[in-house]
Structure formats: structure tokens, C-alpha cells
């Protein structure tokens, strides 16, 4: 291990849809955080690990910081705010714009209570002219004293190497926390549940955006095949019909797209069975939230 090796924890914050999961996947080089263009896709602290010659970065992805509307919302905001002080670097991802809206101002207020160095990452710079980027940097610089400001494109990977260098600069010296080949500490079940949920979100229309959760009932390896039974939980009877679809066509579609991706992740054959169950108001019930893996004590 080199004398000047660094390792530490970094969290990625930003409003929904700014491209946090896309950036994470680009940096790590493989898909872990689920990506969807619907808000509130990431609900738990997904940890991914990037190991380089110079150091190791452990990403703690917090749920988005926003004003809470229900118990699930409150839990997500609480986890997000607590994480900010526990990490070595905060990365704040924003859209390329000089307009700093209410959502951004809410985040700036949170950051003012934090002692952690904050790196502002202006994403999607592939969508704007080079000279405009300077005006965006300027607008944000006036609002908060950032440790660094780095423009990137999570989609194309532009300038992401530079971002890694900047992050490492702010991490403490010390040995790595995880082995080289560790990419995530999420239990496999949780990632499987997230993949199924992602495929459901992609396949369904807007009317059932985040009123669904996925519970893994059984996950067992038998004769080189992983058998997975999972239940998609929704909030209304009418939703159940939509998720199942005509003669089960929608559920079949969700199942086959999820199975394909789970097989790639686990690197083995998968037999996936899906059920759909209605649990009214699960997002407002503490018991159900715990049941679906959203635990306060983590």
C-alpha cells in the first residue's frame, strides 16, 4: 500500500433527476444504482466502491433532499441530512443553469450547517455551449463557498476523471476499507428488488410512479439456477390490474426484462416468479416501511 494512499466516504446529493445514479454508474464503470427518469428512485444508501491506484472512494448515495410529504419522505430527508456530516466529501450535482431555484436554495441552506467540504458538480455540460459553463460556475460561486467546482457530463463521461482526482484530494490518508473487487455492499436481495422495481417503473405509465415497493420472498440457489420469488406491492386495486396487464402481459414484460438484468448481475440462470399484492397506504406505515427495507437505524 502506498504511503500517500487515500480512502474515504463521499456522498452524492442533488435534486431528483439531475443524474446522480448515471454519474455513479459512470464512475464505477458498471450498473449498480438504478436509473429512472421518475423522481425518488433511490430510496436507500446504496454504497458503491471505486478503487484506483491512488485511493479508494466509497460512495454513499443518499435519498434526495426535498421537503417531506409523508413518512417515507421524512425518512428519506432525515437519512440524507444525517449522512452529510458523516462523510469526507459532499458532491452536489446540479443542472447547467444560472437560475438557482427553490429546490437548490433549500439544499444550500442544508449545506450551510455542514462542516464537510462540498464539491459542486455541474452536470450535463454536453448539452450547453462551453462559454456558458463559466456563467453557471459564477452564479453558484456567489451562493456558497465550494471547495471546488467541476463541470462534467455523466452521460458521455466528459471530465469524470478530473472529478475523481478532485475527490481524492479531499479524502484522508489511510488504507482502503474494502477489497479491490468489492463494488457494492448492498445485499444481493436488495439489488434484485431494486432491479425489479426499476423495470416496473420503466414499463408502467406515470399513474403508478412510486406507489410501488418490491419484497423478495425467496431467493435460493438450486442446481446452478437462482430461484427468486418476489412480490410487487402497490397501493390500489386499480394499480394491481395495470401492473398485471391484459392476460398477465405487463407482469410478464416486467419479469422478463428484470430476469435478463438479474442474470447478468448474478452471472447465473435465474427463475423469477412475480406476484402483485395491494397494501393500501404502505408508505405511511412504519411497520411496512421496515418490512420493505427502509430502516431508520442504518
C-alpha positions as MATLAB code, in Angstrom:
seq = 'XXXXXXXXXXXXXXXXXXXXXXXXXXXXXXXXXXXXXXXXXXXXXXXXXXXXXXXXXXXXXXXXXXXXXXXXXXXXXXXXXXXXXXXXXXXXXXXXXXXXXXXXXXXXXXXXXXXXXXXXXXXXXXXXXXXXXXXXXXXXXXXXXXXXXXXXXXXXXXXXXXXXXXXXXXXXXXXXXXXXXXXXXXXXXXXXXXXXXXXXXXXXXXXXXXXXXXXXXXXXXXXXXXXXXXXXXXXXXXXXXXXXXXXXXXXXXXXXXXXXXXXXXXXXXXXXXXXXXXXXXXXXXXXXXXXXXXXXXX';
ca = [
       0.000    0.000    0.000;
       1.428    3.378   -0.963;
       2.320    5.867    1.761;
       0.113    8.509    0.163;
      -2.912    6.237   -0.351;
      -6.226    7.882    0.488;
      -9.600    6.393    1.275;
     -12.856    7.780    2.493;
     -16.576    8.270    2.114;
     -18.296   10.532   -0.370;
     -21.961   11.304   -0.728;
     -23.761   12.480   -3.808;
     -26.645   14.898   -3.354;
     -28.869   16.823   -5.718;
     -32.474   17.246   -6.689;
     -34.303   14.312   -8.263;
     -33.372   13.692  -11.922;
     -30.087   15.623  -12.020;
     -28.264   12.415  -12.967;
     -26.829   11.145   -9.675;
     -27.217    7.450  -10.461;
     -25.947    7.938  -14.024;
     -22.827    9.656  -12.680;
     -22.286    6.942  -10.081;
     -22.591    4.221  -12.727;
     -20.161    6.082  -14.994;
     -17.555    6.468  -12.233;
     -17.823    2.885  -11.038;
     -17.958    1.555  -14.579;
     -20.859   -0.779  -14.076;
     -24.501   -0.546  -13.298;
     -25.387   -0.599   -9.594;
     -27.554    2.369   -8.731;
     -30.815    2.065  -10.628;
     -31.575    4.797  -13.107;
     -35.041    6.021  -13.959;
     -36.362    9.371  -15.050;
     -39.065    9.236  -12.395;
     -38.290   11.055   -9.137;
     -37.427    9.274   -5.898;
     -35.982    6.188   -7.495;
     -33.151    5.802   -4.996;
     -34.501    5.141   -1.536;
     -31.647    3.698    0.421;
     -27.992    4.446    0.926;
     -26.523    2.469   -1.924;
     -22.812    2.152   -1.368;
     -20.569    1.663   -4.323;
     -16.818    1.470   -4.210;
     -14.266    2.891   -6.642;
     -10.727    1.592   -6.142;
      -7.817    3.201   -8.035;
      -4.017    3.212   -7.713;
      -4.189    6.438   -5.710;
      -7.059    5.710   -3.387;
     -10.466    4.251   -2.656;
     -13.720    6.188   -2.785;
     -16.776    4.716   -1.081;
     -19.925    6.379   -2.401;
     -22.867    6.661   -0.064;
     -25.845    7.621   -2.151;
     -28.388    9.424   -0.025;
     -32.032    9.659   -0.930;
     -32.779   13.095   -2.364;
     -33.085   16.096   -0.071;
     -36.503   17.618   -0.506;
     -39.417   18.781    1.630;
     -41.159   15.747    3.099;
     -44.801   14.916    2.309;
     -45.284   11.636    4.197;
     -43.447    9.185    6.434;
     -41.392    7.759    3.594;
     -40.463   11.310    2.586;
     -39.490   12.232    6.154;
     -37.319    9.155    6.496;
     -35.549    9.911    3.218;
     -34.821   13.526    4.160;
     -33.649   12.501    7.627;
     -31.199    9.927    6.278;
     -29.916   12.403    3.698;
     -29.214   15.183    6.176;
     -27.523   12.910    8.681;
     -25.222   11.489    6.027;
     -23.833   14.911    5.097;
     -21.859   15.262    8.315;
     -20.668   11.659    8.387;
     -18.756   11.672    5.103;
     -15.409   13.143    3.984;
     -16.685   14.921    0.866;
     -20.122   16.028   -0.305;
     -20.671   16.103   -4.076;
     -23.582   18.321   -5.060;
     -24.829   17.654   -8.567;
     -26.767   20.428  -10.349;
     -28.196   21.137  -13.799;
     -26.298   23.568  -16.055;
     -28.159   26.825  -15.423;
     -27.673   30.276  -13.908;
     -31.140   30.034  -12.380;
     -30.918   28.822   -8.795;
     -34.409   27.713   -7.849;
     -36.165   26.982   -4.568;
     -35.004   23.337   -4.518;
     -31.367   24.407   -4.867;
     -31.757   27.117   -2.230;
     -33.191   24.526    0.158;
     -30.047   22.425   -0.365;
     -27.756   25.466    0.115;
     -29.438   26.074    3.499;
     -28.711   22.458    4.479;
     -25.097   22.752    3.351;
     -24.536   25.829    5.487;
     -24.946   23.592    8.549;
     -22.302   21.163    7.308;
     -18.552   21.268    8.003;
     -17.698   18.759    5.260;
     -16.002   20.140    2.088;
     -18.555   20.466   -0.711;
     -17.628   19.944   -4.365;
     -20.158   21.397   -6.808;
     -20.562   19.226   -9.902;
     -22.315   20.882  -12.834;
     -23.719   18.007  -14.880;
     -24.991   17.733  -18.473;
     -22.385   20.146  -19.859;
     -22.614   18.207  -23.125;
     -25.980   19.975  -23.595;
     -24.655   23.553  -23.449;
     -22.014   25.780  -25.045;
     -18.562   25.793  -23.412;
     -18.582   29.532  -22.704;
     -21.931   29.271  -20.895;
     -20.421   26.957  -18.280;
     -18.393   29.843  -16.828;
     -21.564   31.835  -16.168;
     -23.078   28.856  -14.307;
     -19.934   28.492  -12.185;
     -20.105   32.179  -11.414;
     -23.762   32.111  -10.365;
     -23.171   29.270   -7.884;
     -19.884   30.636   -6.578;
     -21.746   33.675   -5.241;
     -24.112   31.487   -3.206;
     -21.738   29.228   -1.278;
     -18.053   28.710   -0.627;
     -17.416   25.477   -2.519;
     -14.165   23.549   -2.084;
     -14.127   23.040   -5.879;
     -16.453   23.358   -8.862;
     -16.182   20.678  -11.564;
     -18.250   20.635  -14.787;
     -18.944   17.100  -16.119;
     -21.204   15.079  -18.357;
     -22.326   11.919  -16.586;
     -23.821   10.657  -19.846;
     -20.676   10.930  -22.007;
     -18.146   10.647  -19.171;
     -16.576   14.001  -20.053;
     -14.314   15.305  -17.253;
     -15.255   12.493  -14.864;
     -11.555   11.513  -14.489;
     -10.867   15.035  -13.292;
     -13.717   14.690  -10.778;
     -12.135   11.530   -9.336;
      -8.828   13.403   -8.862;
     -10.611   16.253   -7.081;
     -12.468   13.854   -4.753;
      -9.252   12.013   -3.809;
      -7.591   15.315   -2.928;
     -10.076   15.793   -0.051;
     -10.015   12.245    1.349;
      -7.935   11.384    4.427;
      -4.763    9.304    4.060;
      -5.177    5.676    5.032;
      -5.642    2.093    3.850;
      -8.676    1.004    1.867;
     -11.894   -0.078    3.567;
     -12.848   -2.741    1.008;
     -11.076   -5.333   -1.175;
     -10.288   -4.333   -4.758;
     -13.077   -6.449   -6.144;
     -15.804   -5.049   -3.917;
     -18.165   -2.866   -5.893;
     -21.116   -2.677   -3.566;
     -22.035   -3.751   -0.042;
     -25.741   -3.861   -0.837;
     -27.068   -7.305   -0.081;
     -27.927   -9.078   -3.334;
     -31.581   -9.279   -2.369;
     -31.813   -5.540   -2.152;
     -30.242   -5.025   -5.562;
     -32.554   -7.665   -7.044;
     -35.565   -5.884   -5.511;
     -34.340   -2.569   -6.932;
     -33.872   -4.036  -10.423;
     -37.427   -5.419  -10.405;
     -38.702   -2.071   -9.192;
     -36.749   -0.247  -11.879;
     -38.182   -2.460  -14.624;
     -41.681   -1.928  -13.255;
     -41.176    1.851  -13.254;
     -39.876    1.756  -16.821;
     -42.751   -0.379  -18.080;
     -45.643    1.305  -16.309;
     -47.217    4.630  -17.026;
     -46.988    7.750  -14.909;
     -50.034    6.844  -12.824;
     -48.136    4.388  -10.610;
     -44.824    6.134  -10.132;
     -43.507    5.489   -6.653;
     -46.515    3.853   -5.084;
     -44.815    0.502   -5.541;
     -42.346   -1.481   -3.485;
     -40.819   -4.885   -4.097;
     -40.387   -7.581   -1.459;
     -38.155  -10.582   -2.126;
     -39.934  -13.569   -0.588;
     -37.409  -16.237   -1.502;
     -34.003  -16.347   -3.117;
     -32.385  -19.738   -3.325;
     -29.751  -21.432   -5.455;
     -30.682  -24.918   -6.698;
     -28.723  -26.855   -9.344;
     -26.949  -23.721  -10.608;
     -30.238  -21.836  -11.015;
     -31.192  -18.941   -8.735;
     -34.884  -19.202   -7.859;
     -36.403  -15.855   -6.899;
     -39.957  -15.231   -5.714;
     -40.863  -11.580   -5.429;
     -43.983   -9.561   -4.705;
     -44.709   -6.164   -6.191;
     -46.701   -4.177   -3.644;
     -48.957   -1.376   -4.842;
     -51.377    0.983   -3.134;
     -54.629    0.462   -5.058;
     -56.690   -2.323   -6.603;
     -56.803   -0.404   -9.865;
     -52.985   -0.350   -9.872;
     -52.860   -4.104   -9.408;
     -54.801   -4.573  -12.636;
     -52.464   -2.274  -14.539;
     -49.334   -3.994  -13.202;
     -50.659   -7.433  -14.172;
     -51.931   -6.204  -17.553;
     -54.175   -7.978  -20.082;
     -53.801  -11.734  -19.526;
     -50.722  -11.025  -17.408;
     -48.853   -9.368  -20.288;
     -47.451   -6.443  -18.279;
     -46.247   -8.633  -15.421;
     -44.603  -10.926  -17.982;
     -42.807   -7.964  -19.553;
     -41.567   -6.685  -16.173;
     -40.481  -10.207  -15.241;
     -38.538  -10.945  -18.400;
     -36.688   -7.602  -18.523;
     -35.840   -7.893  -14.814;
     -34.741  -11.522  -15.169;
     -32.356  -10.647  -18.013;
     -30.639   -7.989  -15.923;
     -30.555  -10.088  -12.719;
     -28.907  -12.921  -14.694;
     -26.239  -10.506  -15.896;
     -25.636   -9.278  -12.373;
     -25.547  -12.673  -10.634;
     -23.892  -14.361  -13.614;
     -26.150  -17.403  -13.498;
     -29.517  -18.613  -14.752;
     -32.477  -17.120  -12.917;
     -36.004  -18.400  -12.467;
     -38.069  -15.371  -11.430;
     -41.683  -15.540  -10.247;
     -43.612  -12.334   -9.601;
     -46.798  -11.718   -7.653;
     -48.748   -8.489   -7.136;
     -50.341   -7.511   -3.837;
     -52.280   -4.435   -2.704;
     -51.289   -2.811    0.612;
     -53.105    0.470    0.973;
     -51.006    3.362    2.309;
     -47.848    1.304    2.836;
     -45.788    4.491    2.562;
     -47.378    5.878    5.725;
     -46.924    2.775    7.834;
     -43.743    2.387    9.899;
     -44.161   -1.363   10.036;
     -44.452   -1.689    6.274;
     -41.585    0.667    5.612;
     -39.356   -1.536    7.799;
     -40.758   -4.558    6.057;
     -39.619   -3.220    2.684;
     -36.120   -2.481    3.903;
     -36.362    1.204    4.785;
     -34.878    1.083    8.269;
     -34.286    4.106   10.467;
     -31.264    2.718   12.281;
     -28.911    2.375    9.303;
];
